[in-house]
Amino acid sequence: MKKNVICYTVFMKKIILILLLFPTVAWAQPALEFTTEKHDFGNVIQGTQLEYTFEFINAGSDELIIKEVNTS
């Protein structure tokens, strides 16, 4: 019985240690934050070339890597 209690105690200490370390790993992420998320050009004559720049920052604590951009 005493051996089971010791094993259980060691197991619980490992679980607690893992749970304490997990938030630091989980929170170290990039976070893309836009100043504005959409833009309306209003009425536009067909064939007019338009341009708008969306500004953003990495509000996270890890490096942000942009691999692909798609427009709609």
MOPAC internal coordinates of N, CA, C and O (Angstrom, degrees):
PM7 1SCF
backbone

  N    0.0000 0     0.00 0     0.00 0    0    0    0
  C    1.4621 1     0.00 0     0.00 0    1    0    0
  C    1.5226 1   111.03 1     0.00 0    2    1    0
  O    1.2310 1   120.38 1   137.20 1    3    2    1
  N    1.3347 1   116.88 1   -42.80 1    3    2    1
  C    1.4557 1   120.93 1  -177.90 1    5    3    2
  C    1.5293 1   110.76 1   -64.53 1    6    5    3
  O    1.2310 1   120.55 1   143.99 1    7    6    5
  N    1.3375 1   116.56 1   -36.01 1    7    6    5
  C    1.4583 1   120.89 1   179.33 1    9    7    6
  C    1.5336 1   110.27 1   -65.08 1   10    9    7
  O    1.2310 1   120.06 1   140.50 1   11   10    9
  N    1.3257 1   117.50 1   -39.50 1   11   10    9
  C    1.4708 1   121.38 1   177.98 1   13   11   10
  C    1.5218 1   111.49 1   -63.81 1   14   13   11
  O    1.2310 1   120.01 1   141.23 1   15   14   13
  N    1.3168 1   117.58 1   -38.77 1   15   14   13
  C    1.4604 1   121.63 1   178.89 1   17   15   14
  C    1.5170 1   110.23 1   -65.87 1   18   17   15
  O    1.2310 1   120.00 1   139.15 1   19   18   17
  N    1.3272 1   117.60 1   -40.85 1   19   18   17
  C    1.4708 1   121.48 1   179.45 1   21   19   18
  C    1.5339 1   109.76 1   -65.85 1   22   21   19
  O    1.2310 1   120.08 1   134.93 1   23   22   21
  N    1.3255 1   117.46 1   -45.07 1   23   22   21
  C    1.4698 1   120.87 1   178.86 1   25   23   22
  C    1.5287 1   110.74 1   -61.96 1   26   25   23
  O    1.2310 1   120.52 1   137.69 1   27   26   25
  N    1.3128 1   116.61 1   -42.31 1   27   26   25
  C    1.4557 1   121.34 1   178.93 1   29   27   26
  C    1.5228 1   110.59 1   -63.10 1   30   29   27
  O    1.2310 1   119.84 1   138.72 1   31   30   29
  N    1.3258 1   117.90 1   -41.28 1   31   30   29
  C    1.4596 1   122.42 1   179.81 1   33   31   30
  C    1.5245 1   110.70 1   -64.25 1   34   33   31
  O    1.2310 1   120.17 1   136.19 1   35   34   33
  N    1.3134 1   117.28 1   -43.81 1   35   34   33
  C    1.4674 1   121.21 1   178.84 1   37   35   34
  C    1.5301 1   109.54 1   -64.26 1   38   37   35
  O    1.2310 1   120.59 1   137.03 1   39   38   37
  N    1.3108 1   116.47 1   -42.97 1   39   38   37
  C    1.4630 1   121.30 1   178.47 1   41   39   38
  C    1.5293 1   111.15 1   -60.12 1   42   41   39
  O    1.2310 1   120.37 1   133.88 1   43   42   41
  N    1.3169 1   116.89 1   -46.12 1   43   42   41
  C    1.4650 1   120.93 1  -179.30 1   45   43   42
  C    1.5296 1   111.17 1   -65.14 1   46   45   43
  O    1.2310 1   119.85 1   143.63 1   47   46   45
  N    1.3171 1   117.90 1   -36.37 1   47   46   45
  C    1.4664 1   120.28 1   177.52 1   49   47   46
  C    1.5239 1   110.70 1   -64.01 1   50   49   47
  O    1.2310 1   120.57 1   140.70 1   51   50   49
  N    1.3285 1   116.52 1   -39.30 1   51   50   49
  C    1.4751 1   120.04 1   178.06 1   53   51   50
  C    1.5263 1   110.65 1   -65.81 1   54   53   51
  O    1.2310 1   120.61 1   137.74 1   55   54   53
  N    1.3180 1   116.45 1   -42.26 1   55   54   53
  C    1.4671 1   120.50 1   178.95 1   57   55   54
  C    1.5283 1   110.38 1   -62.54 1   58   57   55
  O    1.2310 1   120.29 1   136.13 1   59   58   57
  N    1.3082 1   117.06 1   -43.87 1   59   58   57
  C    1.4686 1   120.88 1   179.58 1   61   59   58
  C    1.5158 1   110.73 1   -63.31 1   62   61   59
  O    1.2310 1   120.04 1   138.66 1   63   62   61
  N    1.3234 1   117.52 1   -41.34 1   63   62   61
  C    1.4574 1   121.37 1   178.32 1   65   63   62
  C    1.5233 1   111.13 1   -62.46 1   66   65   63
  O    1.2310 1   120.54 1   136.72 1   67   66   65
  N    1.3207 1   116.57 1   -43.28 1   67   66   65
  C    1.4717 1   120.33 1   178.59 1   69   67   66
  C    1.5246 1   110.50 1   -63.36 1   70   69   67
  O    1.2310 1   120.23 1   137.13 1   71   70   69
  N    1.3142 1   117.17 1   -42.87 1   71   70   69
  C    1.4688 1   120.45 1  -179.76 1   73   71   70
  C    1.5203 1   111.65 1   -66.78 1   74   73   71
  O    1.2310 1   120.01 1   148.37 1   75   74   73
  N    1.3154 1   117.59 1   -31.63 1   75   74   73
  C    1.4640 1   120.32 1   178.07 1   77   75   74
  C    1.5204 1   111.45 1   -73.40 1   78   77   75
  O    1.2310 1   120.09 1   146.93 1   79   78   77
  N    1.3196 1   117.44 1   -33.07 1   79   78   77
  C    1.4582 1   120.92 1  -179.17 1   81   79   78
  C    1.5235 1   112.44 1   -83.36 1   82   81   79
  O    1.2310 1   119.74 1   155.63 1   83   82   81
  N    1.3303 1   118.10 1   -24.37 1   83   82   81
  C    1.4560 1   121.75 1  -176.68 1   85   83   82
  C    1.5266 1   114.00 1   -58.47 1   86   85   83
  O    1.2310 1   118.60 1   134.82 1   87   86   85
  N    1.3351 1   120.28 1   -45.18 1   87   86   85
  C    1.4721 1   118.59 1  -178.40 1   89   87   86
  C    1.5222 1   113.79 1   -59.50 1   90   89   87
  O    1.2310 1   119.08 1   146.11 1   91   90   89
  N    1.3176 1   119.35 1   -33.89 1   91   90   89
  C    1.4621 1   119.97 1   179.73 1   93   91   90
  C    1.5132 1   110.45 1   -67.63 1   94   93   91
  O    1.2310 1   119.70 1   145.20 1   95   94   93
  N    1.3165 1   118.18 1   -34.80 1   95   94   93
  C    1.4530 1   121.37 1   177.29 1   97   95   94
  C    1.5248 1   109.74 1   -74.48 1   98   97   95
  O    1.2310 1   120.07 1   137.81 1   99   98   97
  N    1.3014 1   117.47 1   -42.19 1   99   98   97
  C    1.4648 1   121.51 1  -177.71 1  101   99   98
  C    1.5221 1   112.20 1   -68.08 1  102  101   99
  O    1.2310 1   119.24 1   148.54 1  103  102  101
  N    1.2926 1   119.05 1   -31.46 1  103  102  101
  C    1.4631 1   121.23 1  -176.72 1  105  103  102
  C    1.5114 1   113.23 1   -86.83 1  106  105  103
  O    1.2310 1   119.26 1   166.15 1  107  106  105
  N    1.3113 1   119.02 1   -13.85 1  107  106  105
  C    1.4641 1   121.59 1   179.02 1  109  107  106
  C    1.5276 1   108.64 1   -81.70 1  110  109  107
  O    1.2310 1   120.51 1  -102.69 1  111  110  109
  N    1.3324 1   116.63 1    77.31 1  111  110  109
  C    1.4524 1   122.22 1  -177.35 1  113  111  110
  C    1.5171 1   110.08 1  -136.44 1  114  113  111
  O    1.2310 1   120.40 1   -27.69 1  115  114  113
  N    1.3329 1   116.84 1   152.31 1  115  114  113
  C    1.4596 1   118.67 1   171.80 1  117  115  114
  C    1.5277 1   109.66 1   -73.25 1  118  117  115
  O    1.2310 1   120.48 1   -25.52 1  119  118  117
  N    1.3086 1   116.70 1   154.48 1  119  118  117
  C    1.4675 1   121.22 1   178.33 1  121  119  118
  C    1.5242 1   108.35 1  -142.80 1  122  121  119
  O    1.2310 1   121.01 1   -71.13 1  123  122  121
  N    1.3152 1   115.67 1   108.87 1  123  122  121
  C    1.4589 1   121.37 1  -179.37 1  125  123  122
  C    1.5246 1   108.97 1   -78.60 1  126  125  123
  O    1.2310 1   120.75 1   -56.56 1  127  126  125
  N    1.3327 1   116.18 1   123.44 1  127  126  125
  C    1.4719 1   121.26 1  -178.01 1  129  127  126
  C    1.5252 1   109.01 1  -128.02 1  130  129  127
  O    1.2310 1   120.90 1   -61.64 1  131  130  129
  N    1.3403 1   115.89 1   118.36 1  131  130  129
  C    1.4682 1   122.11 1  -179.43 1  133  131  130
  C    1.5257 1   110.47 1   -91.77 1  134  133  131
  O    1.2310 1   120.85 1   -33.96 1  135  134  133
  N    1.3490 1   115.98 1   146.04 1  135  134  133
  C    1.4592 1   119.69 1   174.19 1  137  135  134
  C    1.5268 1   109.37 1   -73.25 1  138  137  135
  O    1.2310 1   119.96 1   141.02 1  139  138  137
  N    1.3454 1   117.69 1   -38.98 1  139  138  137
  C    1.4650 1   123.42 1   171.04 1  141  139  138
  C    1.5234 1   107.26 1  -135.75 1  142  141  139
  O    1.2310 1   120.42 1   -36.71 1  143  142  141
  N    1.3278 1   116.81 1   143.29 1  143  142  141
  C    1.4620 1   120.26 1  -175.49 1  145  143  142
  C    1.5283 1   113.51 1  -101.85 1  146  145  143
  O    1.2310 1   120.03 1   168.83 1  147  146  145
  N    1.3193 1   117.55 1   -11.17 1  147  146  145
  C    1.4589 1   119.76 1   177.31 1  149  147  146
  C    1.5217 1   109.67 1  -149.67 1  150  149  147
  O    1.2310 1   121.31 1   -18.90 1  151  150  149
  N    1.3421 1   115.10 1   161.10 1  151  150  149
  C    1.4692 1   120.85 1   179.42 1  153  151  150
  C    1.5266 1   108.05 1  -144.26 1  154  153  151
  O    1.2310 1   120.25 1   -45.56 1  155  154  153
  N    1.3149 1   117.12 1   134.44 1  155  154  153
  C    1.4632 1   122.66 1   179.34 1  157  155  154
  C    1.5214 1   108.23 1  -111.03 1  158  157  155
  O    1.2310 1   120.39 1   -62.11 1  159  158  157
  N    1.3406 1   116.86 1   117.89 1  159  158  157
  C    1.4605 1   120.85 1   178.65 1  161  159  158
  C    1.5186 1   112.13 1   -79.58 1  162  161  159
  O    1.2310 1   120.20 1   171.58 1  163  162  161
  N    1.3232 1   117.22 1    -8.42 1  163  162  161
  C    1.4629 1   119.89 1  -178.68 1  165  163  162
  C    1.5211 1   110.63 1    75.86 1  166  165  163
  O    1.2310 1   120.27 1    27.18 1  167  166  165
  N    1.3331 1   117.09 1  -152.82 1  167  166  165
  C    1.4701 1   121.78 1   178.02 1  169  167  166
  C    1.5179 1   108.95 1   -78.23 1  170  169  167
  O    1.2310 1   121.11 1   -50.41 1  171  170  169
  N    1.3266 1   115.49 1   129.59 1  171  170  169
  C    1.4664 1   121.17 1  -177.19 1  173  171  170
  C    1.5190 1   108.73 1  -130.98 1  174  173  171
  O    1.2310 1   120.73 1   -42.85 1  175  174  173
  N    1.3153 1   116.22 1   137.15 1  175  174  173
  C    1.4633 1   121.19 1   176.24 1  177  175  174
  C    1.5254 1   108.15 1   -72.12 1  178  177  175
  O    1.2310 1   121.31 1   -44.62 1  179  178  177
  N    1.3504 1   115.09 1   135.38 1  179  178  177
  C    1.4517 1   120.28 1  -178.13 1  181  179  178
  C    1.5216 1   110.40 1   -57.14 1  182  181  179
  O    1.2310 1   120.94 1   -42.72 1  183  182  181
  N    1.3312 1   115.80 1   137.28 1  183  182  181
  C    1.4611 1   121.78 1   179.21 1  185  183  182
  C    1.5238 1   113.58 1    93.48 1  186  185  183
  O    1.2310 1   120.31 1   169.34 1  187  186  185
  N    1.3290 1   117.02 1   -10.66 1  187  186  185
  C    1.4648 1   120.66 1   178.66 1  189  187  186
  C    1.5318 1   109.09 1   -72.21 1  190  189  187
  O    1.2310 1   121.21 1   -48.32 1  191  190  189
  N    1.3144 1   115.30 1   131.68 1  191  190  189
  C    1.4630 1   119.66 1   179.13 1  193  191  190
  C    1.5307 1   108.80 1   -88.27 1  194  193  191
  O    1.2310 1   120.72 1   -53.75 1  195  194  193
  N    1.3126 1   116.23 1   126.25 1  195  194  193
  C    1.4603 1   121.61 1  -176.74 1  197  195  194
  C    1.5241 1   110.57 1  -119.42 1  198  197  195
  O    1.2310 1   121.73 1   -24.59 1  199  198  197
  N    1.3190 1   114.29 1   155.41 1  199  198  197
  C    1.4630 1   119.26 1   179.21 1  201  199  198
  C    1.5243 1   108.84 1  -147.45 1  202  201  199
  O    1.2310 1   121.08 1   -39.86 1  203  202  201
  N    1.3183 1   115.54 1   140.14 1  203  202  201
  C    1.4560 1   121.75 1   175.68 1  205  203  202
  C    1.5161 1   108.15 1  -146.77 1  206  205  203
  O    1.2310 1   120.21 1   -40.47 1  207  206  205
  N    1.3029 1   117.21 1   139.53 1  207  206  205
  C    1.4612 1   121.75 1  -179.63 1  209  207  206
  C    1.5233 1   109.70 1  -107.60 1  210  209  207
  O    1.2310 1   121.28 1   -57.38 1  211  210  209
  N    1.3263 1   115.16 1   122.62 1  211  210  209
  C    1.4607 1   120.51 1   173.83 1  213  211  210
  C    1.5192 1   108.11 1   -90.62 1  214  213  211
  O    1.2310 1   120.91 1   -54.31 1  215  214  213
  N    1.3238 1   115.87 1   125.69 1  215  214  213
  C    1.4550 1   120.37 1   179.38 1  217  215  214
  C    1.5237 1   109.35 1   -98.60 1  218  217  215
  O    1.2310 1   121.43 1   -38.85 1  219  218  217
  N    1.3230 1   114.88 1   141.15 1  219  218  217
  C    1.4593 1   119.44 1   179.39 1  221  219  218
  C    1.5197 1   109.76 1  -148.55 1  222  221  219
  O    1.2310 1   121.24 1   -16.63 1  223  222  221
  N    1.3193 1   115.24 1   163.37 1  223  222  221
  C    1.4592 1   121.86 1   176.41 1  225  223  222
  C    1.5286 1   108.71 1  -132.69 1  226  225  223
  O    1.2310 1   121.09 1   -18.95 1  227  226  225
  N    1.3034 1   115.51 1   161.05 1  227  226  225
  C    1.4555 1   120.84 1   171.84 1  229  227  226
  C    1.5239 1   106.27 1   -92.01 1  230  229  227
  O    1.2310 1   120.52 1   -77.54 1  231  230  229
  N    1.3120 1   116.61 1   102.46 1  231  230  229
  C    1.4600 1   121.49 1  -178.77 1  233  231  230
  C    1.5270 1   111.68 1   -88.59 1  234  233  231
  O    1.2310 1   120.30 1  -175.30 1  235  234  233
  N    1.3209 1   117.03 1     4.70 1  235  234  233
  C    1.4627 1   120.73 1  -179.74 1  237  235  234
  C    1.5101 1   111.97 1   -92.40 1  238  237  235
  O    1.2310 1   121.69 1     5.20 1  239  238  237
  N    1.3087 1   114.37 1  -174.80 1  239  238  237
  C    1.4609 1   120.02 1  -176.52 1  241  239  238
  C    1.5249 1   112.60 1  -107.57 1  242  241  239
  O    1.2310 1   120.02 1  -175.09 1  243  242  241
  N    1.3420 1   117.56 1     4.91 1  243  242  241
  C    1.4555 1   120.94 1   179.46 1  245  243  242
  C    1.5246 1   108.83 1  -124.66 1  246  245  243
  O    1.2310 1   120.29 1   -14.08 1  247  246  245
  N    1.3129 1   117.05 1   165.92 1  247  246  245
  C    1.4529 1   122.66 1  -177.92 1  249  247  246
  C    1.5346 1   110.65 1   -64.62 1  250  249  247
  O    1.2310 1   120.74 1   -44.02 1  251  250  249
  N    1.3355 1   116.18 1   135.98 1  251  250  249
  C    1.4553 1   122.47 1   178.61 1  253  251  250
  C    1.5253 1   108.52 1  -101.95 1  254  253  251
  O    1.2310 1   120.58 1   -57.09 1  255  254  253
  N    1.3292 1   116.51 1   122.91 1  255  254  253
  C    1.4566 1   122.03 1   179.50 1  257  255  254
  C    1.5214 1   107.77 1  -118.14 1  258  257  255
  O    1.2310 1   120.38 1   -58.95 1  259  258  257
  N    1.3306 1   116.89 1   121.05 1  259  258  257
  C    1.4642 1   122.24 1   178.56 1  261  259  258
  C    1.5215 1   106.45 1  -100.06 1  262  261  259
  O    1.2310 1   120.77 1   -64.87 1  263  262  261
  N    1.3347 1   116.14 1   115.13 1  263  262  261
  C    1.4567 1   120.67 1  -176.44 1  265  263  262
  C    1.5329 1   112.67 1   -96.86 1  266  265  263
  O    1.2310 1   120.22 1   151.97 1  267  266  265
  N    1.3311 1   117.18 1   -28.03 1  267  266  265
  C    1.4521 1   120.62 1  -175.59 1  269  267  266
  C    1.5220 1   110.61 1  -154.15 1  270  269  267
  O    1.2310 1   120.75 1   -36.60 1  271  270  269
  N    1.3283 1   116.17 1   143.40 1  271  270  269
  C    1.4681 1   121.05 1   177.05 1  273  271  270
  C    1.5182 1   107.42 1  -128.74 1  274  273  271
  O    1.2310 1   120.96 1   -48.27 1  275  274  273
  N    1.3434 1   115.78 1   131.73 1  275  274  273
  C    1.4686 1   121.68 1   176.51 1  277  275  274
  C    1.5134 1   109.05 1  -121.31 1  278  277  275
  O    1.2310 1   120.70 1   -37.31 1  279  278  277
  N    1.3155 1   116.27 1   142.69 1  279  278  277
  C    1.4659 1   120.84 1   178.25 1  281  279  278
  C    1.5221 1   109.07 1  -113.23 1  282  281  279
  O    1.2310 1   121.40 1   -16.65 1  283  282  281
  N    1.2990 1   114.92 1   163.35 1  283  282  281
  C    1.4680 1   119.01 1   177.93 1  285  283  282
  C    1.5020 1   110.02 1  -133.91 1  286  285  283
  O    1.2310 1   120.10 1   180.00 1  287  286  285

